[in-house]
Structures are given as structure tokens and as C-alpha cells.
């Protein structure tokens, strides 16, 4: 067994595929996949279809968590990295555990945000990035007839398509620079 220890932070599609590729390319290395979310890798681009009921939750997942064990990838779900010391090749998790690594891949993606002037409306503004976000949408969408969509990116358009399939009215607010 190799002394190499690769850590992948982020269990979205990019993190999942990075860990699987590392397993193929470095069969003797230790590989740890760290995810702040409490479940396995899912396809975020399918969240709007799940929210609208067009697919079942099982269709979201890339592979069952048990597959990581079969591939000898240590999957650490529900854990956050709170500090990183690249010079010492170590990171610290939220429960104060320190992990050393020989290689590190950050696959954490972007973070949706509510613009500062609109933070006062945060109780009625929802982002759609994670499965937890989608669960909130699924709970809330039944209570409304229309939705104000902020932004016009591909995710917004996918959500719009899903909302229209549910018979919801969709209004857009797009930044003039977009």
C-alpha cells in the first residue's frame, strides 16, 4: 500500500469523479472524500425535475454510498473543512480532527447568494443548489401560485421549466448587466 493520501473536498459530480479517477490512477493510495452534505453524490442539474415531481429522488443519485466502500474510498459525509494549511499538507475538520494529505482536490463549486439589498426578504427567497434547498422548494411550492425568479442563467431556466409544468406563473427579475 502506498503512503499517498489524496483528499477530495466536495461530493458533487466533480468531486465524485475526481475520487473515482484517483482510485483508477493510484490504486494503492488512500483516498478520502469529504462532503458537508449528509448523503451521497447527486446530480444538481436534476433538482428542478425532482422539485416538480418529474423524477423520483433515487434518480438524483450518481451512485449509492456503499459503492465508495467497494472502491476503497473513505466517504466522510456531514463534515466540513474549517481550516487548511497547504504548507503542512493538512486540513482540520469542524470537529477538530486533523487530516494529512499528499494531494488535495477542491471540488466545492459555487455558493448561491441573496444580494445584500434583498436580505431583508430572506424568509421568502430561496436558492436551489443543494438537495436540502430542493426539499425546501418542494415544501414551499405547493403554497404559491407564482414565483419571482431572480437571474436568467441555465439553472433559473431549468427551474422555470419545472415550475411551468406545475402550472405556476413565473416572473423574471434580471440585472441590467446580465
C-alpha positions, 0 to 999 in steps of 0.5 A: 500500500502506498503512503499517498493520501489524496483528499477530495473536498466536495461530493458533487459530480466533480468531486465524485469523479475526481475520487473515482479517477484517483482510485483508477490512477493510484490504486494503492493510495488512500483516498478520502472524500469529504462532503458537508452534505449528509448523503451521497453524490447527486446530480444538481442539474436534476433538482428542478425535475425532482422539485416538480415531481418529474423524477423520483429522488433515487434518480438524483443519485450518481451512485449509492454510498456503499459503492465508495466502500467497494472502491476503497474510498473513505466517504466522510459525509456531514463534515466540513473543512474549517481550516487548511494549511497547504504548507503542512499538507493538512486540513482540520475538520469542524470537529477538530480532527486533523487530516494529512494529505499528499494531494488535495482536490477542491471540488466545492463549486459555487455558493448561491447568494441573496444580494445584500439589498434583498436580505431583508426578504430572506424568509421568502427567497430561496436558492436551489443548489443543494438537495436540502434547498430542493426539499425546501422548494418542494415544501414551499411550492405547493403554497404559491401560485407564482414565483419571482425568479431572480437571474436568467442563467441555465439553472433559473431556466431549468427551474422555470421549466419545472415550475411551468409544468406545475402550472405556476406563473413565473416572473423574471427579475434580471440585472441590467448587466446580465 
